[in-house]
Amino acid sequence: MAIERLEMEGPRENEALVRMVASGICHTDIDLWQSGHSCPVVLGHEAAGIIECVGKAVKGFRRDDPVVLSYQSCGHCRACKAGRPPHCRRFWELNFGFARLDGSNALEANGVRGHFFGQSSFATYALATERNMVKVSKGLPLQLLAPLGCGLQTGAGTVMNSLAVKSGSSLCVFGAGSVGLAAVMAARIVRANPIIAVDIRPNRLRLAKDLGATHTIDARRSDPIRKIRAVTAGGVDHAVETTGDAAIERAAISLLNPGGKLAHLTGGSTDHDLPGGRRVLSVIQGDAVPQKFIPHLIRLWQSGRFPFDRLVTFYDFPQINRAIEDSRRGVTVKPVLRMEAGDVAALAA
């Protein structure tokens, strides 16, 4: 990625201009960067910052409010009105369209596209709306809160909302990255047992154990299916698949107890029923409403029950390429970029 100075339109009446304090790097950013684009784009979609100014139609926010940014939704479709914004009818356009819904783009003058997840937070300033801003208390460590807007929300929300895991239910998490580890922490909060984490990196498995996994399995050293069956005396009630590997998904399905559920988090799948009352769920953002769920996660962190700070490694904004490479190599679980005021953005060509 290249860091360049850009000129951006000011906020429209339904938008706020947010000065970025920090932005997490998610694998969705990395995947899109690697896929290439016909023109440069500004990625970034889990951030925290300070509102600089608001449009006249924005309600509930004012200048100097600290906010966490999350995914975008329209607010008008049936799903949004029913309180289910992850299922917004225009979710794809709003979050992956690199434009406002009317097709306009605040970075057009530069030949660059923004509005990724309604924010494009790999920049020192971003535009957002009241639909994807979450006001937080002043005095909280904004740099640390940035990754709550996507990956951590998705992992924890999958356990607490999508699967609605109950106390004593068994759970296996495939992939101990930031999303998987958030799922492990949430599973401990709801008192699932056993909580099994599967990965190929010993350092991440050690962290999973510290964060609540009752059992960990290194898939490079032993057969995870055999070991999971041994731990659970047969199978699991719930599974979370974060890797995107079709073979792992099939294996996870084979482990489900009757009535069990598998949450598929990496796209390209649809909900479907299986024999024995088993279900595969294609989960978006952990079925979380950011304005409700992110404050809940913050309270859990303050009480010591959701120690997501143990996943975070900070990088200065100019180190974005090193942060991405460290994430790809598994050196860092959750890289977070620290911004400084200015008029620059990281462009993915």
N, C-alpha and C positions, 0 to 999 in steps of 0.2 A: 504494500500500500504506500501511496505517496501523500505526504502532508503538504497542502497548498492553501493559499489565501483565497477565499471566495467572497462573493457578494450575494447576500440573501435578502429577499423581500421581507419587509416587516410583517407582523402578524395581522391577519384578517380579523374581522369582528368576532369570529368564533375561535380564535387561536390565542395562545400566549407565547411570548418569547422567553425561553429558558436559558440561562447561562449554565452550562454544564459544569458540574463539580467532579463527576466521575462517571465512567461507563464500563459496565462489565463486557467481556467478550464471550459470546456464546458460540457453540458449534454451528448454529444456523448462520451466523455471520461468516464463519470460516468456510462453510460449504458453499455459500453464495459467492464469496470471493474467489474460490477455486473454480467455480463454474464459468466465470467470465461474463462480460456484459458488452452490449453494442456501444455503450457510452459509459464514461465514468459515473460511479454512484457513490453515495455516502451511506455506509452501513451503520450498525450500532442500534440496539433496541432494548437495552436494559440499563437505565441511567438514573442519575439523581442530580438535581441542580436547584438554582434559585430563580424564581420568576422575576424578569426584568420589567415586563409590561404585559398588559392583557387587553384583548379586544373588548368592545363594549357589550357583546353578547355573552361573554364568559361569566358564569356565575360561581360563587363560592371560592374564588381565588383572587389574590391581589398581589401587587408588587411586593417583593421580598419574601414571599412564602416559599419555604423549602418544599420540594416535591420529589417524589419518585415517579419515573415514567415507566409505563407498561404498554401492552398491546392496544391497538385501536379498534373501535367498533362504531357502528353508525348511530345507534340509539333510537332508530326509527322502525326497524323490522320487528317481526313477531318475536324472535328470540331475544332481542335486546329489551323489548318492552316486558318480556316475561322474566327478566333478570338473568338471562343466560348469554351474556355478550361473547363468550368464546365460540358460540354457534351463530354469530351474526351472519346474516345472509350475504353480506359484502365483506366478510373477513379477509378473503384472499386479496381483493382489490385494495383494501385499506392498509394491509400490512405488507404485501409483496408487490404492489403495483407501482411503487416509486413515483407516486403522484397523489394529489388530492382527488376526491371522487369526481370533480368536474374536469379532471385531466390536467389541471395546471400544476406548476412545479416552481417552488420558491427559489430554486437554484438555476433556473432556466438560462439566465444571462451568462452563466459560466459554461454552458454546455454540459452540465452535470445534473444528475437526478438525485433527489432526496426523498423525504417523507417515508422512509423505511419504518414499518410499524408505527407510522404516524409521528416519527421523531427524527431518525437518522442521527444517533447520538455520538458517533465518532467525529465529534466536532466541538468547538468551544461554545457554540450557540445552536439551539434547535427550536423548531416550532412544534407545539403540541396543543391538544384540546382538553377540555374538561373531562372527556371520555377516557383519556389515557394518562391523566395526571392524578396522583394520590398525594394529598397534603399530609405532611408529617410534622411532628413537633419540632420547634426550634431547639437547638442544643443537641440533637441526635447527630451521630457521626455520619454525615451524608455520603462521604466517600465509601463507607462500608455498606450502606443501604442499597447502592446502585444495583447489584445483581438480584435483588428481590423481585424485580419486575418481569423476569422471564424464567430462567432456569430453576431457581430455587422455588419459586411459586409453582412451577410445573411439577417438580418432584414431590413437594409436600402436598400440593393440592390433589395429585393423583391418588395418594394414600388416603387423605382425609375426606375428599369430596367424591372423586370419580369411583373409587373402589369402596369407599366408606368402610374401611377395615375396622373390625371390632376387636375388643380386648380378647386375647387368647387365640385369635386367628393366625394361621401361619402365612408367612410372606417371603417370597424370594425376589431379590432385586438383581437383574442382570446388567452389569456395568456400574462401576463405582466412581463415575465422574461426578460433577456437581449436581446433576439432576438425580442420579441414583443415590448419592449420599444424602440429599435432601429428603428423598423417600425413606431412607433408613432412619433419619432423625425423626421424621413424622411417625414412622411405625413404632418407634420407642415411645413417643408421646401418647399414642393411642393404645399402647401396651399389647401390641401384637407379639406372638410367641409361637414358634421361633421366628427370628428375623435372619434370613440368610443372604449374604452378599457374595456375588460371583464376579470375578474380574481376572485379569492376567497380570496385574501390577501389584507386587507385594506391598509397596508403600501405601497404595490406596486401600488395600484390604486391611492393613493395620489401622488406618484411619477409620474405616467402616466399623471395625471392632470397637474402637474408642467411642464412636458416635452412637452405638446402640445395636450393632449386629451381634446376635448371639452366636452365629457361626459364619465363617468365611471360607470360600473355596477358590483356590488358584486353578483356573481352568487349564493352565499349561502343565500342571503337575499331576492332576488327577481328573477322572471323569466326573464332571459336575452332576450329571443326571443320577448316576449311581450314588454319589455322596448325599445328594438332596433326598433321595428316597430313603437312605439309611437314617438321616437325621429326622425325617418326618414320619417314618414307618409307612411310607407309601407315596404321598404327594403333598401339594400345597393348596391352600385355600385361595391364595392370591399370588400373582406374579406381576412384576413390572419389568418391561423390556425396553432398555434405553439405547441399545447398540445399533439397531437397524439391520442386524444380521438375520436373514431369513431362516437360516438353520437353527439359530438360537431361539427364534420365535417358535419354530415347530417343536423344539425340545421343551420349551416352556409350556406349550399347550399340552404336551404329553404328560406333564407333571401335575396338571390341575386335578384336584379332587372333584367329584360330582358337585355341581353348583358353583365351582370355582370360576374366578375371573382373571383374565390376563389384560393388562393395560399396555397398549402399544403406543409409544410416544414419539416415534420418528417419522410420522407421515407415511403416505402411500398405502394405507390400510383403511378398512371400513369396519364398523361394528358387525359382528355376525355371531350367530348362535351355533353351538356344537352339541353333540350328543351328551346326555347326562346333565343337562341344564348348565353346561359350561358356556362361558361367553368370552369373546375377544372384543375389547373396547379400544377404539382409536381416540386417544385423549388429546385434547387441545388445551394448553395452559392450565392443566389440572382442574378444569371446570371452575376456575377461580374468578370471582369478581374482584379486580384489584383493589378497589376502594374499600372493600371489606376484608379481604384476605391478607393483603400486605400489612395493614395495621395489626392484624392478629399475629402474623409471623414476628413482627417487631416486639410485641408484648411477650411472645414465647422466648425470643432471644434475650430480652431484658430479664426474664425470670431464670435464665440459664438452661432452658429446656430445648432451645433450637440454636446451638452454637455454630452458626454458619460462618462466623468469622474465622474458624479454623480451616476453611476451604480457600480463603482469599489470599492472593499475592498481589501487591500493588506494583504498578509500573507507571512511570511518567509518560505522558501522551506521546512524545517522540519515540518511545520504545515500543510502539504498537506492533511492529513486525517481529521483534524479539518475543513479545508477549504471546503472539499468535503461534510462533514456532514452539515456545515452551508448552503451550496448551496442546498442540498437535503431538508432541513427543511424550506427553504425560508427565512432564516435570512439574507443571502447575495445574491444580485442579480448577480454580476459578480466577483467571487474571482479571484485574480491574485497573482501568486507565485513570490516572489522575490528571484532570484538565487544568489549564490556566486560562484566564481571560484573554481573548484575542479574536481574530476573525479567520481561523484556520479550520480545515477539515481533512480527514484522512480519506483519500479517494481510492476506490477499488476499480481498476480499469478493466 
